[in-house]
Amino acid sequence: MANIQERRDKSGKLISYSIRVHRGRGMDGKQLKPWTATFEVSPTWTEKSARKKAEAFAATFEKECREGVTTDSRQKFQAYCDYVIGLKEQRGVKHSTIVRYKELTGRIYPQIGHIKLKELRADHLNDLYTLLGQDGQSKRGGKLSAKTILEHHRLISTVLEQATKEGLVPFNVASRATLPKVERKEVNYFQPEQVAAIREALEQEPMKWKTLVHLLLITGARRGEVLGLKWDKVDFEGNRIYICNSVLYSPDVGIYESTPKTERSRRYVTLPPETMQLLRRYRAWQAEERLRLGEYYQNQGFVFSQDNGNPMHPDSVTDWLKKFSKRHDLPHINPHAFRHTMASMLYFHGVDSVSISKRLGHAQVSTTANIYAHVMEEADQRNADILSEVFLKKA
């Protein structure tokens, strides 16, 4: 049975428990060094509650020691963070998320990676977040946005939450850190006359790009979702597509296929007849291209692909739109702006948040409402203007 000893400060206040698990004797008959751990006590706990929690921790610690799966609570944040990221990777967390975690650790480790888990304090995190908000932290040498700083915090909090579950720390100190305020950023969307100008310019562009950009606008899909679309997911009879695949890129594996962002991102999106007709014409054009290219073209079923049939790099869409906008003297265009434009136009025409959220593939309706809060306010003002025109205008 584990041995539990109290530790108190000079004033007599209970601060922690020392846990020792005896290992018996080795082959030479000598006493083996015991397994040890420290259980920190939260200042908010009563001594009775602290003792109960310490006993539960000691029982778990002893069991893990006997089974050979214990983790040293004295290890530093960097080692434990690597362990947690590895754990998530084993459990099937998306590769893009793991890559992002590792990017964030590049800024986290130099500041707190050397600190022991049990010694990490909220002020350490506050200093880190202050530093991240200064010049020289972004890839371009500027400051990190509050939203990006919050990403770092969430990773740290996730790691410490796992440490709490494993009994390595008594509570998650990240919950006591002071976070920068993330101001709501209004989404940028195109006005109807801008959409008309873009569509007119597209008539002068190659068939593939004309169709791809049209689909971005009408579906509101993410660029990776459009690039991941395959012909067997295009329902010409039902006038809809099924989004269940995405094309992504990471430096370590290159271009790869993955499932969509969330489970609700798997969705059917109904399309207008004009879009379906455009897809038919594009499919016929693509078939002719395949015949022309012969064996060079490796058909993988993608609606949009490189010249050889392989999936397209997601950034190729962004790069093409940048050149396209300059070529036609149009405002700066990025793929996500089409997503915002579609959602905004639906709000302005009275479509409810649930329907819009479903079309966008958001995990929760609240996500849609938060992103498009200012659009909803503008739409409501338009509604008020209509009511004024209908009911209050003098004859």
Secondary structure, DSSP 8 states (H G I E B T S, - for coil): --EEEEEE-TT--EEEEEEEE---B-TTS-B---EEEEEE--TTS-HHHHHHHHHHHHHHHHHHHHHT----TTSBHHHHHHHHHHHHHHTT--HHHHHHHHHHHHHHHHHHTTSBGGG--HHHHHHHHHHHTSTT-STTSS---HHHHHHHHHHHHHHHHHHHHTTSSSS-GGGGS--------------HHHHHHHHHHHTTS-HHHHHHHHHHHHH---HHHHHT-BGGGEETTTTEEEE--EEEEETTTEEEEE--SSGGG-EEEE--HHHHHHHHHHHHHHHHHHHHHGGG-----BSS--TTS----HHHHHHHHHHHHHHTT-----HHHHHHHHHHHHHHTT--HHHHHHHHT-S-HHHHHHHTHHHHHHHHHHHHHHHIIIIIS--
